[in-house]
Amino acid sequence: MKKLTNEPVDFGAEIEAMASFVESRWTGTPDLRLLFRAVLEAVQRTARYWFDDGAVSCWAYDQVRARRQLLAQSLGANAARIVSLFDAPSNIANGCGLALSALKRPAMAVDGAFDFEDQVRGLTAALKLSHPKLVRTKPAGWAELAKGYVDFGGMREYAQNQQRADEAAFEGHDMREAGSVRFTSAVSLSHTMYSDKCQGRSAAMTLVGAAYGHFLGLQQFSVTRELQQAFEDAGVNSQHPEVVFQLSDVEVSPLATCALQLAKVAFSTPIPSEVLPRVQELYAQLRAGTLSAKDFAKQVFEQLGDEPPQPSLDRLAEKLVKELG
């Protein structure tokens, strides 16, 4: 079982690992590579905008600190604290957390409220039609465990004797999260039997659900990674040792474009192009020591004038996601 890294997920390799694992432990399986591909496509459609806002926000916070330290090396700590108000990389990094928090709710509900069991139940019914063998496939040893079955039968034995071996044998990623079980445990005989006998979920639904949950974690990781990369491409982690008043526009995904736009609204002191030359003159005076950091900030704010009222971040996020579709 592999740990996730910052590398892109190879979903083809993941499907192969999942199919090989199940084939060695289940009987009467359908074409698992085609089956899991269909599950992946359903997940990527439903969770196309899912992401972990906390992960990107923590990364962005680290960029704010690194940027402040970099500016302090050139300007001194006190001046860096003041002039960072006008530093575009710092502004966008500061706004990242608020932006992604506002964006996450409408992004996850773009197709309506999400219910995991409803999604899996409907998908399983559809896949039974296109993969008829899915109806009868079960883990090896089913008949024996079913005889005189009691609640949680076989689970202790599996945890003690087989769970670690299965995790070591699985060549896909470890996607266990709070409140969930790993793919390897989810498709085990004892877990599948419990789901069937005690929760009314057939073996087919358990298999589809295990794949769905596994892919859901990988999809969210992939979108999260895409968003972080977009903030990097925008220059949030700039290593330039001086204030950067404007960042160039970059080509990123539609969702990342929304996130960047919201970050600029959430925490930003934008420098319009028409006043940029004067601001740069003032900054040159600051660097020459003829203008204090406080006077620099005061005069820049005078150049900017009154800021127009900002729209509600939540409403803007909803509007942007609705336009994404």
C-alpha positions as CSV (number, residue, x, y, z in Angstrom):
1,M,0.0,0.0,0.0
2,K,1.4,3.4,-1.1
3,K,1.3,6.7,0.6
4,L,0.2,9.7,-1.4
5,T,2.9,12.1,-2.4
6,N,2.8,15.4,-4.3
7,E,2.9,13.5,-7.6
8,P,-0.3,13.2,-9.7
9,V,-2.4,10.1,-9.1
10,D,-2.1,7.5,-11.9
11,F,-5.7,6.3,-12.0
12,G,-5.0,3.6,-14.5
13,A,-2.4,2.1,-12.2
14,E,-4.8,2.4,-9.3
15,I,-7.6,0.6,-11.2
16,E,-5.1,-2.2,-12.0
17,A,-4.0,-2.5,-8.4
18,M,-7.6,-2.6,-7.1
19,A,-8.7,-5.2,-9.8
20,S,-5.7,-7.5,-9.1
21,F,-6.4,-7.4,-5.4
22,V,-10.1,-8.2,-5.6
23,E,-9.6,-10.9,-8.3
24,S,-7.3,-12.8,-5.9
25,R,-10.0,-12.7,-3.1
26,W,-13.4,-12.8,-4.7
27,T,-15.1,-15.4,-6.9
28,G,-17.2,-14.9,-10.0
29,T,-16.1,-11.4,-10.6
30,P,-17.1,-9.3,-13.7
31,D,-14.4,-7.4,-15.7
32,L,-13.2,-5.5,-12.7
33,R,-11.1,-3.1,-14.8
34,L,-14.1,-1.9,-16.7
35,L,-16.2,-1.9,-13.6
36,F,-13.8,0.2,-11.6
37,R,-13.3,2.5,-14.6
38,A,-17.1,3.2,-14.6
39,V,-17.0,3.9,-10.8
40,L,-14.1,6.3,-11.3
41,E,-15.9,8.2,-14.0
42,A,-19.0,8.5,-11.8
43,V,-16.9,9.8,-8.9
44,Q,-15.0,12.3,-11.1
45,R,-18.3,13.6,-12.4
46,T,-19.9,14.0,-9.0
47,A,-16.7,15.2,-7.1
48,R,-15.3,17.3,-9.9
49,Y,-15.0,20.3,-7.6
50,W,-14.2,18.6,-4.3
51,F,-11.1,19.7,-2.4
52,D,-9.6,19.8,1.0
53,D,-9.6,23.5,1.9
54,G,-7.7,23.0,5.1
55,A,-4.7,21.4,3.3
56,V,-4.4,24.3,0.8
57,S,-5.0,26.9,3.5
58,C,-2.2,25.5,5.7
59,W,0.1,25.6,2.8
60,A,-0.8,29.2,2.0
61,Y,-0.2,30.2,5.6
62,D,3.3,28.8,5.3
63,Q,3.8,31.0,2.2
64,V,2.6,34.1,4.1
65,R,5.3,33.5,6.8
66,A,8.0,32.7,4.2
67,R,7.1,35.8,2.2
68,R,7.2,38.0,5.3
69,Q,10.6,36.6,6.2
70,L,11.9,37.2,2.7
71,L,10.8,40.8,2.7
72,A,12.2,41.3,6.1
73,Q,15.6,40.4,4.8
74,S,15.5,43.3,2.3
75,L,13.4,45.8,4.2
76,G,13.7,45.0,7.9
77,A,10.9,43.3,10.0
78,N,8.9,46.5,10.8
79,A,8.9,47.8,7.2
80,A,8.1,44.3,5.8
81,R,5.1,44.0,8.1
82,I,3.6,47.3,6.7
83,V,4.5,47.1,3.1
84,S,3.3,43.4,2.8
85,L,-0.2,45.0,2.7
86,F,0.6,45.8,-0.9
87,D,2.5,42.7,-1.8
88,A,0.4,40.7,-4.2
89,P,1.7,37.2,-3.3
90,S,1.1,37.9,0.4
91,N,-2.4,39.2,-0.3
92,I,-3.5,36.2,-2.2
93,A,-1.9,33.8,0.2
94,N,-3.7,35.6,3.1
95,G,-7.0,35.4,1.3
96,C,-6.6,31.7,0.4
97,G,-8.2,30.3,3.5
98,L,-11.3,32.5,3.5
99,A,-11.7,32.0,-0.3
100,L,-11.6,28.2,-0.2
101,S,-13.8,28.1,2.8
102,A,-16.5,30.1,1.0
103,L,-15.9,28.1,-2.2
104,K,-16.1,24.6,-0.7
105,R,-19.8,24.4,0.2
106,P,-21.2,25.4,-3.2
107,A,-18.5,23.4,-5.0
108,M,-19.4,20.2,-3.2
109,A,-23.1,20.7,-3.7
110,V,-23.0,21.8,-7.3
111,D,-25.3,19.0,-8.3
112,G,-27.4,19.1,-5.1
113,A,-26.9,17.6,-1.7
114,F,-24.6,14.6,-1.7
115,D,-25.6,11.3,-0.1
116,F,-22.9,8.6,-0.3
117,E,-25.3,5.6,0.1
118,D,-27.8,7.0,-2.4
119,Q,-25.0,7.5,-4.9
120,V,-23.6,4.0,-4.4
121,R,-27.0,2.3,-4.5
122,G,-28.0,4.0,-7.7
123,L,-24.6,3.3,-9.3
124,T,-24.7,-0.4,-8.3
125,A,-28.1,-0.8,-9.8
126,A,-26.9,0.7,-13.1
127,L,-23.7,-1.4,-13.1
128,K,-25.6,-4.7,-12.5
129,L,-27.3,-4.1,-15.9
130,S,-24.0,-3.5,-17.8
131,H,-22.0,-6.1,-15.7
132,P,-24.4,-9.0,-15.0
133,K,-21.8,-11.1,-13.1
134,L,-21.8,-8.3,-10.5
135,V,-25.1,-9.7,-9.1
136,R,-23.5,-12.9,-7.9
137,T,-19.9,-12.1,-7.2
138,K,-18.8,-12.6,-3.6
139,P,-15.6,-12.9,-1.5
140,A,-14.1,-16.4,-1.4
141,G,-15.3,-18.4,1.7
142,W,-18.8,-16.8,1.7
143,A,-20.8,-20.0,2.1
144,E,-18.7,-21.2,5.0
145,L,-18.9,-17.9,7.0
146,A,-22.6,-17.6,6.3
147,K,-23.3,-20.9,8.2
148,G,-24.5,-19.9,11.6
149,Y,-23.4,-16.3,11.1
150,V,-23.5,-13.9,14.1
151,D,-23.0,-10.2,14.0
152,F,-19.4,-9.1,13.3
153,G,-18.5,-12.8,12.6
154,G,-15.0,-13.1,11.4
155,M,-14.0,-9.5,11.9
156,R,-11.8,-10.1,14.9
157,E,-10.0,-12.9,13.2
158,Y,-9.5,-10.8,10.1
159,A,-8.1,-7.9,12.1
160,Q,-5.7,-10.2,13.9
161,N,-4.6,-12.5,11.2
162,Q,-5.1,-11.0,7.7
163,Q,-5.6,-7.3,7.7
164,R,-1.9,-6.3,7.7
165,A,-1.1,-8.9,5.1
166,D,-3.8,-7.5,2.8
167,E,-2.6,-3.9,3.3
168,A,1.0,-5.0,2.4
169,A,-0.2,-6.9,-0.7
170,F,-2.3,-4.0,-2.1
171,E,-0.3,-2.0,-4.5
172,G,-2.7,1.0,-4.6
173,H,-2.8,4.0,-2.3
174,D,-3.8,4.2,1.3
175,M,-6.9,6.3,1.4
176,R,-8.2,5.6,4.9
177,E,-9.8,8.7,6.5
178,A,-11.6,9.3,9.8
179,G,-14.7,7.2,10.1
180,S,-13.9,5.1,7.1
181,V,-12.1,1.8,6.4
182,R,-9.4,1.1,3.8
183,F,-10.3,-0.4,0.5
184,T,-8.6,-3.7,1.5
185,S,-10.7,-4.0,4.6
186,A,-13.9,-2.8,2.9
187,V,-13.8,-5.7,0.4
188,S,-12.7,-8.4,3.0
189,L,-15.0,-11.4,3.5
190,S,-15.9,-10.4,7.1
191,H,-16.8,-6.8,6.3
192,T,-18.8,-7.7,3.2
193,M,-20.7,-10.4,5.1
194,Y,-21.5,-7.9,7.9
195,S,-22.7,-5.4,5.3
196,D,-25.0,-8.0,3.7
197,K,-26.4,-9.6,6.8
198,C,-26.6,-6.7,9.2
199,Q,-26.9,-3.6,7.0
200,G,-28.8,-4.8,4.0
201,R,-26.1,-4.0,1.5
202,S,-25.4,-6.7,-1.0
203,A,-21.9,-7.9,-1.8
204,A,-22.2,-6.1,-5.1
205,M,-23.0,-2.8,-3.4
206,T,-20.2,-3.2,-0.9
207,L,-17.7,-3.8,-3.7
208,V,-18.9,-0.7,-5.7
209,G,-19.1,1.3,-2.5
210,A,-15.5,0.4,-1.5
211,A,-14.3,1.5,-4.9
212,Y,-16.4,4.6,-4.8
213,G,-15.1,5.7,-1.5
214,H,-11.5,5.0,-2.5
215,F,-11.8,7.0,-5.7
216,L,-13.6,9.8,-3.8
217,G,-10.5,10.3,-1.6
218,L,-8.1,10.2,-4.6
219,Q,-10.3,12.6,-6.6
220,Q,-10.4,15.1,-3.7
221,F,-6.6,14.8,-3.3
222,S,-6.2,15.5,-7.1
223,V,-8.4,18.6,-7.1
224,T,-6.7,19.9,-3.9
225,R,-3.3,19.4,-5.5
226,E,-4.5,21.2,-8.7
227,L,-5.6,24.2,-6.6
228,Q,-2.3,24.4,-4.7
229,Q,-0.5,24.2,-8.0
230,A,-2.6,27.1,-9.4
231,F,-1.7,29.3,-6.4
232,E,1.9,28.4,-7.0
233,D,1.6,29.2,-10.7
234,A,0.0,32.6,-9.8
235,G,3.2,33.4,-7.8
236,V,2.0,33.0,-4.2
237,N,5.3,31.4,-3.3
238,S,7.3,34.1,-5.1
239,Q,11.0,34.1,-4.1
240,H,11.5,37.7,-5.3
241,P,13.0,39.6,-2.4
242,E,11.2,42.9,-3.1
243,V,7.5,43.8,-3.0
244,V,5.6,42.5,-6.0
245,F,2.7,44.9,-6.6
246,Q,1.0,43.0,-9.4
247,L,1.0,39.3,-10.5
248,S,0.6,38.2,-14.1
249,D,-2.5,36.3,-15.0
250,V,-2.0,32.6,-15.4
251,E,-3.9,29.9,-17.3
252,V,-5.4,27.6,-14.7
253,S,-8.5,25.4,-14.4
254,P,-11.9,27.1,-14.1
255,L,-12.2,26.1,-10.5
256,A,-8.8,27.4,-9.7
257,T,-9.7,30.7,-11.5
258,C,-12.6,31.0,-9.1
259,A,-10.4,30.3,-6.1
260,L,-7.9,33.0,-7.1
261,Q,-10.6,35.5,-7.8
262,L,-12.1,34.9,-4.4
263,A,-8.7,35.1,-2.7
264,K,-8.1,38.5,-4.2
265,V,-11.5,39.7,-2.9
266,A,-11.0,38.2,0.5
267,F,-7.7,39.9,1.4
268,S,-6.3,42.3,-1.1
269,T,-5.0,45.8,-1.7
270,P,-4.9,45.8,-5.5
271,I,-2.7,48.3,-7.2
272,P,-4.4,49.6,-10.4
273,S,-2.2,50.0,-13.4
274,E,-2.8,53.7,-13.6
275,V,-1.3,54.3,-10.2
276,L,1.4,51.7,-10.3
277,P,4.2,54.0,-11.6
278,R,3.6,56.4,-8.7
279,V,3.6,53.5,-6.2
280,Q,6.8,52.2,-7.6
281,E,8.4,55.7,-7.2
282,L,7.3,55.8,-3.6
283,Y,8.8,52.3,-3.1
284,A,12.1,53.5,-4.5
285,Q,12.1,56.3,-2.0
286,L,11.4,53.7,0.8
287,R,14.3,51.6,-0.4
288,A,16.6,54.7,-0.6
289,G,15.7,55.5,3.0
290,T,14.1,58.9,2.2
291,L,10.6,57.6,3.1
292,S,9.5,55.7,6.1
293,A,7.3,52.6,5.8
294,K,4.4,54.3,7.5
295,D,4.6,57.3,5.2
296,F,4.9,54.9,2.2
297,A,1.7,53.2,3.3
298,K,-0.1,56.4,3.9
299,Q,0.8,57.9,0.5
300,V,-0.1,54.6,-1.3
301,F,-3.5,54.6,0.3
302,E,-4.0,58.2,-0.8
303,Q,-3.2,57.1,-4.4
304,L,-5.7,54.3,-4.1
305,G,-8.5,56.4,-2.8
306,D,-11.7,54.9,-1.4
307,E,-12.1,51.2,-2.1
308,P,-15.4,50.1,-3.7
309,P,-17.6,48.0,-1.5
310,Q,-16.7,44.3,-1.8
311,P,-19.4,41.7,-2.5
312,S,-20.2,39.0,0.0
313,L,-17.6,36.3,-0.3
314,D,-20.2,33.5,0.1
315,R,-22.5,35.0,-2.5
316,L,-19.7,35.5,-4.9
317,A,-18.6,31.9,-4.4
318,E,-22.1,30.6,-5.1
319,K,-22.3,32.8,-8.3
320,L,-19.0,31.6,-9.6
321,V,-19.7,27.9,-9.0
322,K,-23.1,28.2,-10.6
323,E,-21.4,29.6,-13.7
324,L,-19.0,26.7,-13.7
325,G,-21.9,24.2,-13.9
